[in-house]
Amino acid sequence: MRKRFAITLAALIGLAFTFAGSAQTFSKLQFESRVVWKEKFAGFGGLSALELADNGRDFLALTDRMILLQGRLSRENGRISGVQLLRHEPLNLPKGMTLKARHRDSEGLALRPDGTLFVSTERLNQIWRYERAFGAAKQLPQHPDFRKFYGNAGMEALAIDRRGQIYTVPESSPRNRDGLPLYRLTSNGWQILYFIEPVDGFDPVAADFGPDGKFYLLERKFSGIGFRSQLRRFDLGAFDPVGERLLTTAVGRHDNLEGLSVWRDDAGQIRLTMVADDNFKFFQTSEIVEYVLTEPKAQSAVKPLAKPVASL
């Protein structure tokens, strides 16, 4: 009985996705490609973060059960056509730390050019530093707010600017704050740089700095039958708390997009590559999708923080 119910539910959800996904809000982004990612090893799924090298092929990805994956995208005429997994291992914990399964909730990735990797953990609301991928972990200092995040709505988005500074945004506002704090790590600890205004019930899940020097924020919203995704862009030099909305999808246009990497291709176009978390559900999909920013290239002249292949 339960099995039949699950199958029926999945069919209904799929049908809803078909109709809801047929319409998409107009945006400044042009859809380019989508590929479903499947692997047979135990623990694959729950993809929550993505860091793509400047060549648009080599990448690191992270599951929300603390498995780090290294791989390579194949492309045909610039569009993603396949995924090759090269390595996967559980993340090392900071020295002396043990975690129960329910606390193994890794959500964000950020990569410096020298190969230093940062990981954000949601339920613990900590950020760990790795001198190299698959290496040893060291816990970074915390802001007092980090202990006030809600249980499953804490530290999700993680990004590095072109100067190598770390930024993070929680999935929802902490108990003592109005708006979504944008935290930046300085030599004196974490500071709140700005407050981002929530829009239409979307929650932050990933962030990255683009080659234009601007802060890109990926957000999602669950409607009951599927997910909607939203992308906003912020100029931190002339901050607007609402930002610029680049994309808002219809329900079911994509699955649960949770990871974001923003980069520039050989033609000079800014691309936004995202990965979806299937929540380890058979009726959801692990997918990688990519959009291209359609505005004039002249607006994107800031030298980015490079992510060379060697770092991956």
N, C-alpha and C positions, 0 to 999 in steps of 0.2 A: 504493500500500500504506500509506504513512504517513498519507495523507489519510483512508483508511477507518478506520485505527486511531484517529486523533484523533476522528473522528465517533463511533465506537463508545465510546471513553473518555468523551466528553462525554455521550453517552446514558446510560451507566452511572452517571456522577456525578449527572446529573439525576434518575435513578430513585432513587438513594440519598438525594438531597435530599428527594424527595417523601415517602419513608417516614420518614426521620429527622426531617423538619420537622413531622410531624404531632403530635409531642409537645413540650411546652415546660414547663420547670420553673416551678412556681408562684412568683410574685413580687409585689412591692408596686407594680409598674408595670402599667398597662393599655395594651395595644397599641391605637393609634389609626389609623395610616395608613401606607401605603407607596406610593411612586411610582418607576418606573424612569426614569432620566435618560439620554437619548441626545442626542448632538450629532455633527455631521458633520465638524467641523474636525479636521485632523491634530493628534494629541497629546492628544485628549480621552480621559480614563480615568485610572485610578490615583488616584482621589480619596482624599485622606488627611486632610483637615481641613475644618472648617466653623465659621463664626462667623455667627450669626443675630441680627438686630436685635430690639429689644424688640417690634416690631410683628408678629413671627413670619413675616415675608414676605421682607424684604430680607436678602441674605446675601453673604458672601465665602466662597469655597471654594478649595482648593489641591490641585493634583495632585502626585504624588511625582516629577514631572519638571519642577518649578519653573514651572508655569503657574498664575497667579492668575486666578480667575474671579469676576465679579460678576453677581448675578442676583436673581430674585424668584420666590418661591413663590406659586402660586395656591391658594386654599382654598375648600372648600365645606362649610358647617356646621362650620367649624373644622378639618376634615381636609385634608391636603395632596392636591391634585388635579392639579398640574402644576408644571413648572419652566420659567422663561423666562431664557435667558442674555442678559445685557446687554453684557458686555465680557469679553474674555480677552486676557491678555498675559503673556509670560515675565517672571519676577521679575528685577529688576535686581540685579546682584551688587555687593558692596562694591567701592569704587574700587580699581582695580589688580588685581583677582582674575580669574583665568581658571580654568575647571573642565572636566575631562574629563566625558564623558557619564555614566560610572559614578558620579561624585561628585555628580551633580545629583539629590539625593534629599531633597526638602523634605517634612516630615512634620507639623509642628504650626503652628497659628495662634493668636494671642491679640491681642485688640483693646481698646484703651483708649477711654474716652468722647471724648477729644479727637481721635480718628482715628489715633493712633499704632498701628502694626501691628508685631507681632513674629512671626518665622518661625523654626522650629527645623529644622536639617538633620541627618539621621541619620548618614551616613557621614563627614561632616566634623565632626559633633558641635559645631556652632556655632549661635548665635542671632543673627539679624540684626534690626535695628530700622529701620523705615520711618516717616518723619514723616507719610506719607500712603500709602494703597494705590496701587500702581503707581509709587511715587516712588523716590528714591535709598535705597540700603542702607548701614547702618553696622554693623560687627561689634561685639557686646558682649564683655566680658571672659569668660574661661573659668575653670572650676574644674579643678584638677589631675586629678580623676577623669575629666573629659571625654575625655582622651587614652587612657583605659584601658577605654573601652567596646568591646564586641565589634563587629566590622565592620558587620554588618547588624542589630544589636540595640542601637543607641545611643539617641540623643535622639529620642523620639517625642512624648510628651505635653507640652503647654505650656498654661499657664493664668495668668490675672490675677485677683487678689482685689479686693475692693471698695475697697482703699486704693491700688490700682494697682501692687502688687508682682508680680513675675514668678516663676512656679514651673515646674519641669520634673521629669520622671521618666523614666529610661531604660527601654527595652524589657526589658532584663535587668540583673542586678546587675553592676557593674564588677568587675574582677579582684580588687580588694583589699577588697571589701565583702560583708557578709552582709545579705541583704535588698535591697529596692529603695529607694535614697536619694530622698527628696523634697528637692530643692534650691530655695532661695529667694534671689533676688538682692537684696542690700542695698547701702547706700552703701559698705560695706567689702568688697564682692565677694560671691561665692556662699557660702552656708552650708548645711549639711545640717540640715534642720529635724527630720525624723523618718526612720525606716526603715519602709517598708510591707512587710508580710509577704506573699509570694506565696501564692496559693491555687489548688490543683488544677491547676497547670501553665498557668494563664492569664498572658498577658504584657500590660503596659500599652501602649496605642496612642493614647490621647487623654485629655484632662482638661478640666474647666471648674469654675468656682465658680458655684453656684446662687444664686438669690435668697434662699435660706435661709442664705447665708453659708458653706455647707459645700462641701467639695472632692469632686467627682464624678470617678471614674476609670473609663474604658472599657477593657476588656481583651478579648483574643481568644485562641483556641486552635485550632490546625489539627489535625484528627483523621486526615487521610489521605484522606478522602472529602469533607470540607467543613469549615466553620468553626463554632465556637461563640463566643458573645459573653457577656460578664459585665460588670455595672455594680456598682461599690461606692461607698459614700459615707463620708466621714471628717469628723469634727468636729475641727478642728485646735486648738480650745481645750481639748478633753478627749480627747486622741488615743488611739485604739485601733489598733494596727498591722494588725489584720485588717479593721477597719471594718465597715460594715453592707452586707450583700449585698442589692441591690435586684432584680437580674435575672440569671438564667443561662439561656441558650437551648439548645435541642437542636441537634444538628448539622444545618446546612442551613436552620434557621429563617430566617436572613438570610444574606447573603453576608458578605464580609470587612469588617465595620464598623470604620472607622478614625478617623472624625471625630465630635466631640460638641459640641453647644451646649445649655446648660441655661438656661431662661428661664420667665417667668411670663406666662400669657395673660390676657385681659381678665376672665375668670371667676375669676382668682386661683389657678388650678391651675399647678403646676410641670410643664413639658413638657421632654422630653429628645429632641432631634432629632439623628439620626445619619446619616452618609453612608458608603457602602461603596466600597472599592477593588476594582476588577475585575482588577487586576494586568495589564491590557491583554490579557486572555485572552477569546476569543470565547465560551467556555462559562461565564464569570462575568458578573456584572451590576453596573452602577453604579446604586445605588438610594439613596433617602432614606427613612428610616423614622422614625416618631415614637411615643413612649410618653408616658403621663401618670402622674404620681405620685398614688397614690390615698389617701395619708394625709391627716388633717385639715389644713386650711389654716392653722390657728392655730399649727402647728409651723413655719411658713415666714414669719416676720414680719420678718426682717432686711432692711434696705434693700440692694438689690444694686448692683453696679457697672453702671451703665446702659450699654447699647449702642444709642444713638439711630440713627435712620435716616440722619441727616446724616453719621455716621462711615463709612457704607458707600458 
